[in-house]
Amino acid sequence: MRSILSALALVVLAAPALAADRPNIVVMMTDDQRHDYMSCAGHPFLKTPNMDRIAKEGFRYTNAFVTNALCAPSRATLMTGQYSHLNGVRDNMGTTLNPNAPWLPDELRKLGYEVAFCGKSHVPGHFRDKTWDYYFGFQGQGNYLKPLIAESGPDGKIGPDKPYDGWIDDVVTDKALAWVKKPRAKPFALFLFFKSPHRAWQPAARHKELYAGAAVKRPALWDDPGQGKPRAFLQAANMIGQYPDTKDYDGMIRDYARCITGVDDNVGKVLNTLDEQKIADTTAVMYTSDNGFFLGEWQRFDKRFMHEPSVRVPLLLKVPKALAKECVPPGSQPSAMVINPDIAPTVLELAGGAPPKAMQGRSILPFARATPAGPLPPEMAPREAWYYEYFEFPDPSHNVEKQRGVRTTKWKLIHYYDPPFKFKDAYELYDLEKDPEERVNLANRPAFQGTVKELQEKMAALRKELGSTDAK
């Protein structure tokens, strides 16, 4: 009789068990936040206690990169696990999502999750053609103040854009957390994508005087002339002072930091809500940015280029308590190179699923797990190299040439390939071990032509593997 009852219990529990044993998941993303603009990353005056808390209770991946340093492409990559050339969103100029691209929220729904999107997508269509259990998002860049935002109703239909009082990231976070607090039988996945700290910077009113007395220092590369850098880099319209909101450097840096502090306030709201709802131990929390940002290196701002300030991003991950037992101690800093196509497979592993074959990344969880004795299994072997691509040229503002590149732990090769240059300065090569600031371009030096050739071959192999050989 006991075995029959046990069997019946298994039948009754089978349907909800698919989801019941799986953690909730929160993925937060900022816009244009550099990897080193957090106090846990050593920033001299910016305070981010809530981001720091994720790093302290989880992990800070210190070598996290994006494969196309631009808003819409990066967000599409997070949601698809694919490079821009494959998912279709190559730029900010209207390229659209490939309907055949895998879609992380759909994969989560298959696993029994309720899924919400709140905030900035920047992808054409604003993710409004997708299925959500809750949606609260805005078009384009959105407005820091008096934002226009559309919300879905109980039937799932998304209503018109309406104005809301308040600072945009406060408004979006409050709506997201109201949804989190609702009773549910399934685990949830929340994608909370902030507007901050995108320019032109408008901090929340409570932070307008914050950091007023902070000493703003020019970066070490401020006076570096970029000698040896190609015209493709030097001709870009991204010089400090070229736009009104970049003329006051000290004010620009303070406002950038103030906007990040506003985000940190909202990260704190998220963490506090998880605590109050008594679900913190069963919730995975990830925090990242869509790209980095030049803040005075070579007296430049913006992103797009493959240089380190542009492609490096913060990546924090706190895993559920049950999984933490398998991992290295909280507060650890995995150093393996990870890229934003890895986020979707990571989220799916956290959810107890497997990524579709069409996803091009790999889970980053193995780099946080305790290292086994003996040889490392393939999934724990650090990535040796990764591929970069940028397509938005010509564009009406920054005049950044198309480029592709390859980065290893030691070397970086950047190729400005279209339109074909007739000059010898189409490449940049850096020895990242000896020159982490990328001051000295070695690409045209005779002694390094063998290295250039090796990296060209490695890049060609990666392009073939990733299906980008036809991408132009």
C-alpha positions in Angstrom: 0.0 0.0 0.0 2.8 2.4 0.9 4.5 1.9 -2.5 1.1 2.6 -4.3 0.6 5.8 -2.3 4.2 6.8 -3.0 3.6 6.3 -6.7 0.4 8.3 -6.5 2.2 11.1 -4.7 4.8 11.2 -7.4 2.1 11.5 -10.1 0.4 14.3 -8.2 3.7 16.1 -7.7 5.1 15.5 -11.2 3.6 18.6 -12.9 4.6 21.3 -10.4 7.9 19.6 -9.5 9.3 20.7 -12.8 9.3 24.3 -11.5 9.0 23.9 -7.8 12.5 22.8 -7.2 14.1 25.5 -9.3 15.3 28.9 -8.1 13.9 32.3 -8.9 16.2 34.3 -11.1 16.8 38.0 -11.3 19.0 39.5 -14.1 19.8 43.2 -13.8 21.6 45.2 -16.5 22.8 48.8 -16.6 23.6 50.9 -19.7 27.2 52.0 -20.3 28.6 51.0 -16.8 32.3 50.4 -16.8 33.6 47.3 -15.0 35.6 49.5 -12.5 32.7 51.8 -11.5 31.8 49.9 -8.4 33.3 50.3 -4.9 34.0 46.5 -4.8 36.1 47.1 -8.0 38.2 49.7 -6.2 36.6 53.0 -7.4 38.1 55.9 -5.4 34.8 57.7 -4.4 31.8 55.9 -5.9 29.9 53.9 -3.3 27.8 50.9 -4.4 27.1 49.0 -1.2 24.3 46.9 -2.8 26.4 45.8 -5.9 29.1 45.1 -3.4 26.8 42.9 -1.4 26.1 40.7 -4.5 29.9 40.4 -5.0 30.4 39.6 -1.3 27.7 37.0 -1.1 28.4 35.7 -4.6 31.1 36.2 -7.1 32.6 39.0 -9.2 33.9 37.8 -12.6 36.9 40.0 -13.2 37.3 39.3 -16.9 33.8 39.8 -18.4 33.4 41.2 -21.9 30.8 42.0 -24.5 31.2 40.9 -28.1 29.6 44.0 -29.6 29.9 47.1 -27.4 26.6 48.7 -28.2 23.2 48.9 -26.5 20.7 47.0 -28.7 23.2 44.4 -29.9 24.3 43.6 -26.4 20.8 43.3 -25.0 19.8 41.0 -27.9 22.9 38.8 -27.2 21.9 38.5 -23.6 18.4 37.3 -24.5 19.5 34.9 -27.3 22.9 33.6 -26.3 24.0 34.5 -29.9 26.5 36.9 -31.5 25.0 39.9 -33.3 25.7 38.5 -36.8 23.5 35.6 -36.0 20.7 37.0 -33.9 20.2 39.9 -36.4 20.5 42.9 -34.1 23.8 44.3 -35.3 23.5 48.0 -34.4 21.3 50.7 -32.9 20.0 51.7 -36.3 17.0 49.4 -36.7 18.3 45.9 -37.5 15.8 43.5 -36.1 15.9 40.3 -34.2 16.1 37.1 -36.3 12.8 35.3 -35.7 14.7 32.0 -35.6 17.0 33.1 -32.9 16.6 31.2 -29.6 14.9 33.3 -26.9 15.9 32.9 -23.3 12.5 33.9 -21.8 10.7 31.3 -23.9 13.2 28.6 -22.8 12.5 29.6 -19.2 8.7 29.4 -19.7 9.2 25.9 -21.1 10.9 25.1 -17.8 7.8 26.3 -15.8 8.8 29.9 -15.0 6.8 33.0 -14.9 8.9 35.6 -16.7 8.8 39.4 -16.5 10.7 42.2 -18.4 11.0 45.6 -16.9 13.0 48.5 -18.3 15.1 49.2 -21.4 15.4 46.9 -24.3 16.4 49.3 -27.1 15.8 46.5 -29.6 13.3 47.4 -32.4 9.9 46.3 -31.2 10.9 46.9 -27.5 10.4 43.2 -26.8 6.7 43.8 -27.1 6.1 41.2 -29.7 7.3 38.5 -27.2 5.2 36.6 -24.6 5.6 37.9 -21.0 3.8 37.1 -17.7 4.5 40.8 -17.0 5.9 43.7 -19.1 6.7 47.2 -18.0 9.1 48.7 -20.6 9.8 51.8 -22.6 10.8 52.7 -26.1 14.2 53.8 -27.2 16.4 55.5 -24.6 13.5 56.6 -22.4 13.5 59.7 -20.3 15.2 60.0 -17.0 12.3 62.2 -15.7 8.6 61.8 -16.5 9.2 58.6 -18.4 6.7 57.1 -20.9 6.2 53.4 -20.1 3.9 50.7 -21.3 2.5 48.0 -19.0 0.8 44.7 -19.6 -2.5 43.9 -18.0 -3.8 40.7 -16.5 -4.6 39.3 -19.9 -0.9 39.8 -21.0 -1.7 42.5 -23.5 0.6 45.5 -23.4 -1.2 48.8 -23.2 -0.2 52.3 -24.5 2.8 54.3 -23.3 1.9 56.5 -20.3 3.8 59.1 -18.4 4.9 58.3 -14.8 6.2 60.7 -12.2 9.7 60.0 -10.8 13.1 59.0 -11.9 12.9 56.3 -14.5 14.9 53.5 -12.7 13.0 54.1 -9.5 9.7 53.8 -11.3 10.7 50.6 -13.2 12.1 48.9 -10.2 9.1 49.6 -8.0 6.8 48.1 -10.6 9.1 45.1 -11.0 9.1 44.4 -7.3 5.3 44.8 -7.0 5.2 41.9 -9.5 7.7 39.9 -7.6 5.6 40.2 -4.4 2.6 38.7 -6.0 1.7 35.1 -4.9 2.5 32.4 -7.4 2.9 28.7 -7.7 5.8 28.9 -10.1 9.3 30.2 -9.8 9.9 33.6 -11.5 12.6 35.1 -13.7 12.8 38.9 -13.7 14.8 40.8 -16.3 15.3 44.3 -14.9 17.2 46.5 -17.4 18.0 50.0 -16.2 18.5 53.2 -18.3 21.3 54.5 -16.1 24.1 55.5 -16.5 23.4 56.3 -20.2 24.1 59.9 -21.3 22.9 62.6 -21.1 23.2 62.0 -17.4 20.4 63.1 -15.1 20.7 61.7 -11.6 17.8 61.3 -9.3 17.0 64.5 -7.3 18.2 62.9 -4.1 21.7 62.5 -5.6 22.1 65.9 -7.3 24.7 67.1 -4.8 26.3 63.7 -4.1 30.1 63.5 -4.7 30.2 67.3 -5.0 33.4 67.4 -3.0 34.9 64.2 -4.6 38.3 64.6 -6.3 37.9 63.7 -10.0 41.1 62.6 -11.5 41.9 62.3 -15.1 42.7 58.8 -16.2 46.3 57.8 -16.9 45.7 57.8 -20.6 44.2 61.3 -20.7 47.3 62.9 -22.2 48.3 59.8 -24.3 48.3 61.0 -27.9 47.3 57.6 -29.3 50.5 57.5 -31.3 50.5 54.6 -33.7 46.7 54.1 -33.5 45.0 54.0 -36.8 43.0 56.7 -38.4 39.9 54.6 -37.9 40.3 55.2 -34.2 41.6 58.7 -34.2 38.9 60.1 -36.6 36.0 59.0 -34.5 33.7 61.8 -33.2 33.9 60.8 -29.6 36.2 63.4 -28.1 35.5 64.9 -24.7 33.9 68.3 -25.4 32.4 67.5 -28.8 28.9 67.2 -27.3 27.3 69.6 -24.7 27.0 67.0 -22.0 30.7 66.2 -22.2 32.2 69.7 -22.0 32.5 69.7 -18.2 34.6 66.6 -17.5 34.4 66.8 -13.7 30.6 67.4 -13.8 30.2 64.6 -16.3 32.0 62.1 -14.1 30.1 63.1 -11.0 26.8 62.8 -12.8 27.8 59.4 -14.2 28.6 58.2 -10.7 25.4 59.7 -9.3 23.3 57.8 -11.8 25.1 54.5 -10.9 24.4 55.3 -7.2 20.7 55.6 -8.2 20.9 52.2 -9.7 22.6 50.8 -6.6 19.7 52.2 -4.5 17.4 50.0 -6.7 19.6 47.0 -6.5 19.2 47.4 -2.8 15.4 47.4 -3.1 15.7 44.2 -5.1 17.9 42.5 -2.5 15.8 43.8 0.4 12.6 42.5 -1.2 14.1 39.0 -1.7 15.0 39.1 2.1 11.5 40.4 3.1 9.8 37.7 1.0 12.1 35.1 2.5 13.2 33.9 -0.9 16.8 35.2 -1.0 18.3 31.8 -0.4 16.3 30.3 -3.3 17.0 33.2 -5.8 19.9 33.6 -8.2 20.9 37.3 -8.7 23.0 38.4 -11.7 24.2 42.0 -12.4 25.9 43.2 -15.5 26.0 46.0 -18.1 25.5 46.2 -21.9 29.0 47.6 -22.5 31.7 49.6 -20.9 32.6 53.3 -21.6 35.5 55.5 -22.3 35.7 58.2 -19.6 38.7 60.3 -20.7 41.1 57.6 -22.1 42.8 59.4 -25.0 40.3 62.2 -24.0 37.4 60.2 -25.4 34.0 59.0 -24.3 31.4 56.4 -25.6 32.0 52.8 -26.4 31.9 50.8 -29.7 35.6 50.2 -30.0 37.3 46.9 -28.9 39.6 48.7 -26.4 39.4 47.5 -22.8 37.4 50.5 -21.3 34.7 49.8 -24.0 34.4 46.0 -23.9 34.9 45.2 -20.2 31.7 45.0 -18.1 30.8 44.3 -14.5 29.5 40.8 -13.9 28.3 39.7 -10.5 26.5 36.5 -9.6 25.0 35.3 -6.4 23.8 31.7 -6.6 21.0 30.0 -4.6 22.1 28.6 -1.2 21.8 25.0 -2.4 24.2 25.6 -5.3 26.6 27.7 -3.2 27.7 24.5 -1.4 29.3 23.3 -4.6 31.1 26.6 -5.2 34.2 28.4 -4.2 33.8 30.7 -1.1 31.5 33.7 -1.4 33.5 36.8 -2.4 35.7 34.9 -4.8 36.7 36.5 -8.1 36.8 34.0 -11.0 39.3 35.3 -13.5 38.4 33.2 -16.6 37.4 35.2 -19.7 33.6 35.2 -20.0 31.5 36.9 -22.6 27.9 38.1 -22.8 26.7 35.2 -25.1 27.5 33.1 -21.9 24.7 34.7 -19.9 21.7 32.9 -21.5 23.3 29.4 -21.0 24.2 30.3 -17.4 20.6 31.4 -16.6 19.3 28.1 -18.2 21.7 26.0 -16.1 20.6 27.9 -13.0 17.0 27.1 -14.0 17.8 23.4 -14.3 17.7 23.3 -18.1 20.1 23.1 -21.0 20.7 25.7 -23.7 19.5 25.1 -27.3 22.3 24.1 -29.6 21.8 27.4 -31.5 23.1 29.4 -28.4 26.8 30.2 -28.9 27.9 30.8 -25.3 28.7 28.5 -22.4 27.7 28.6 -18.7 30.0 30.5 -16.4 28.9 28.5 -13.4 31.8 26.0 -13.8 34.3 28.8 -13.1 32.6 29.4 -9.7 32.4 25.7 -8.8 35.1 24.2 -6.5 37.9 22.8 -8.7 37.9 19.0 -8.7 41.1 17.1 -8.1 42.9 16.0 -11.3 42.5 17.4 -14.8 39.8 19.9 -15.4 36.8 18.7 -17.4 36.2 20.5 -20.7 33.4 22.7 -19.3 35.7 24.1 -16.7 38.6 24.8 -19.0 39.0 28.6 -19.4 38.3 30.1 -22.8 41.6 30.7 -24.7 40.2 33.4 -27.0 37.0 35.2 -28.0 35.8 37.1 -31.0 34.5 40.7 -31.3 32.4 42.4 -34.0 31.1 45.9 -34.6 28.9 46.8 -37.5 27.4 50.3 -37.1 29.0 52.3 -39.9 28.3 54.7 -41.3 26.4 56.2 -38.4 25.1 59.8 -38.0 27.0 60.5 -34.8 30.3 58.8 -33.8 31.8 57.7 -37.1 33.3 54.5 -35.8 34.5 52.1 -38.5 33.3 48.5 -38.7 35.8 46.2 -37.0 36.4 42.7 -35.8 38.9 41.3 -33.5 40.2 38.5 -31.3 41.4 38.7 -27.7 43.4 36.1 -25.8 44.7 36.5 -22.2 47.9 38.0 -23.7 47.1 39.5 -27.1 44.4 41.6 -28.7 44.2 42.1 -32.5 41.7 44.6 -33.9 41.0 44.8 -37.7 39.1 47.7 -39.3 38.0 45.9 -42.4 35.3 47.7 -44.2 35.5 49.9 -46.2 38.9 48.3 -47.1 41.8 50.6 -46.0 44.5 51.4 -48.5 46.8 52.3 -45.7 49.0 50.2 -43.4 47.1 51.2 -40.3 44.1 48.9 -40.6 45.2 46.9 -37.5 45.9 47.3 -33.8 47.9 44.8 -31.9 48.5 44.9 -28.1 50.5 42.8 -25.7 48.0 42.9 -22.8 50.4 41.4 -20.3 53.1 44.1 -20.9 50.7 46.9 -22.0 47.3 46.5 -20.4 46.4 50.1 -21.1 46.9 49.5 -24.9 49.3 52.4 -25.4 51.6 50.9 -28.0 50.2 49.5 -31.2 52.5 46.7 -32.4 50.6 45.8 -35.5 53.0 47.3 -38.1 56.2 46.4 -36.4 58.2 43.8 -38.3 59.0 41.8 -35.2 55.3 41.1 -34.5 54.2 40.1 -38.0 54.2 36.4 -36.9 51.9 37.2 -34.0 49.6 39.2 -36.3 49.4 36.2 -38.6 48.7 33.7 -35.8 45.9 35.9 -34.5 44.5 36.4 -37.9 44.3 32.6 -38.3 42.7 32.3 -34.8 40.2 34.9 -35.7 39.4 33.2 -39.0 38.9 29.9 -37.1 36.5 31.6 -34.6 34.6 33.2 -37.4 34.1 29.9 -39.1 33.1 28.2 -35.8 30.6 31.0 -35.0 29.1 31.2 -38.5 30.2 34.8 -39.2 32.3 34.2 -42.4 29.5 35.9 -44.4 29.0 38.8 -42.0 30.0 42.2 -43.5 
